[in-house]
Amino acid sequence: MSTDPVTFVLPGDVDDVTLASGGNTYDRRMCDVLGPELRAVTLPGRWPTPDSAARYALDGALGNAPDGSVALVDGLVACGVPDVVVPHTSRLRLAILLHLPLADETGLPADRAAELDVKERETVRAVSAVIATSDWAGRRITAHHGLSPSRVHVVAPGTDPAPLAAGSAGSRLLCLASVTPRKGQDVLAVALGGVLDLPWTCACVGSVRRDPGYVDRVRGLIARHGLDERMSLAGPLPDDELETTWAGTDLLVLPSYGETYGMVVTEALARGVPVLTTDVDALPDTLGSNPDGAVPGILVPPGNAAALTDALRRYLDRPTLRDRLRAAARERRGRLDDWDTAAKRLAGVLARLGGEPSWAA
């Protein structure tokens, strides 16, 4: 049995607030909660396609882990370089934390997606364990890569406790996500163009650095549909400003094309804010329902601007619907797991992988 700390290899931008992502938040929160039980190593690089210096750094980080110890590597770092990672599997008990399969990123050319998929399959089939962030993601990874279910473990994110949002008159919308094709802000701009006769504002908060070309496209749609005074691309906000924004929010809108979990959904529910999102991947499960069957939000098909317009119109135009959704969100709020619970689950997986009695108990 190994008594060494788990080596946790993270992308170098994990703490860059201008490139914030759910995966980075998950990684950092696990480090914060588990503390010295994880030896965090951050690796700058253009992951999952690093240059030779970044590849060398990853090889060195794994090489520095003691023989027989457990190493956990973020999938963005590991899955595109099986030639670097796989040789270490004979010496380490290596686990991959797979936030999003590489080939599932929206907008990738087909040949590039296929290339990344092959590399990821080689990597995950060689390691001791794969950690997914939702039941849906666990099933998808198991089936897609032909893994034994016993090697795939689910550790869903936690949620920080938060005060109830006071909201406004029901008209303040928030889209909290990096501005990238996967998050669907272009669909949102088109949809909002169909409800200009109703009162609302929509703040899109999140990184505008990950895909500048897409950001320009969204800005063009905002201008084309006459939304300049009502829909903003605010970029990332400091924590205090984000909390102020949350406090005044009535509805979170997340028009994603796919999510392996969707942490912002539970962040909204933790504040009693209902969610309008897409009926795809893990999002229906993350949104969840209450014992009485009440769903704290609305689900629409991905990529369907007309359906999103219809849902927005129903929400904005029907006070009784808004009240019902808000009551359901407040009820759902009381059953969310916190980060301590999530970290204990991750620790339990790693402890079993290392043959430890359990520093996770």
WOKA-V758414 format. One record per residue. RES is the residue in one small letter. SS is DSSP state (H for helix, E for strand, C for the rest). Layout:
res;ss
RES;SS
RES;SS
This chain:
res;ss
m;C
s;C
t;C
d;C
p;C
v;E
t;E
f;E
v;E
l;E
p;E
g;C
d;C
v;C
d;C
d;C
v;H
t;H
l;H
a;C
s;C
g;H
g;H
n;H
t;H
y;H
d;H
r;H
r;H
m;H
c;H
d;H
v;H
l;H
g;H
p;H
e;H
l;E
r;E
a;E
v;E
t;E
l;E
p;C
g;C
r;C
w;C
p;C
t;C
p;C
d;C
s;H
a;H
a;H
r;H
y;H
a;H
l;H
d;H
g;H
a;H
l;H
g;H
n;C
a;C
p;C
d;C
g;C
s;C
v;E
a;E
l;E
v;E
d;E
g;H
l;H
v;H
a;H
c;C
g;C
v;C
p;H
d;H
v;H
v;H
v;H
p;H
h;H
t;H
s;H
r;C
l;C
r;E
l;E
a;E
i;E
l;E
l;C
h;C
l;C
p;C
l;H
a;H
d;H
e;C
t;C
g;C
l;C
p;C
a;H
d;H
r;H
a;H
a;H
e;H
l;H
d;H
v;H
k;H
e;H
r;H
e;H
t;H
v;H
r;H
a;H
v;C
s;C
a;E
v;E
i;E
a;E
t;C
s;C
d;H
w;H
a;H
g;H
r;H
r;H
i;H
t;H
a;H
h;H
h;H
g;C
l;C
s;C
p;H
s;H
r;H
v;E
h;E
v;E
v;C
a;C
p;C
g;C
t;C
d;C
p;C
a;C
p;C
l;C
a;C
a;C
g;C
s;C
a;C
g;C
s;C
r;E
l;E
l;E
c;E
l;E
a;C
s;C
v;C
t;C
p;H
r;H
k;H
g;C
q;H
d;H
v;H
l;H
a;H
v;H
a;H
l;H
g;H
g;H
v;H
l;C
d;C
l;C
p;C
w;C
t;E
c;E
a;E
c;E
v;E
g;C
s;C
v;C
r;C
r;C
d;C
p;H
g;H
y;H
v;H
d;H
r;H
v;H
r;H
g;H
l;H
i;H
a;H
r;H
h;C
g;C
l;C
d;C
e;C
r;C
m;E
s;E
l;E
a;E
g;E
p;C
l;C
p;C
d;H
d;H
e;H
l;H
e;H
t;H
t;H
w;H
a;H
g;C
t;C
d;C
l;E
l;E
v;E
l;E
p;C
s;C
y;C
g;C
e;C
t;C
y;C
g;C
m;H
v;H
v;H
t;H
e;H
a;H
l;H
a;C
r;C
g;C
v;C
p;E
v;E
l;E
t;E
t;E
d;C
v;C
d;C
a;C
l;H
p;H
d;H
t;H
l;H
g;C
s;C
n;C
p;C
d;C
g;C
a;C
v;C
p;C
g;E
i;E
l;E
v;E
p;C
p;C
g;C
n;C
a;H
a;H
a;H
l;H
t;H
d;H
a;H
l;H
r;H
r;H
y;H
l;H
d;H
r;C
p;H
t;H
l;H
r;H
d;H
r;H
l;H
r;H
a;H
a;H
a;H
r;H
e;H
r;H
r;H
g;C
r;C
l;C
d;C
d;C
w;H
d;H
t;H
a;H
a;H
k;H
r;H
l;H
a;H
g;H
v;H
l;H
a;H
r;H
l;H
g;H
g;C
e;C
p;C
s;C
w;C
a;C
a;C
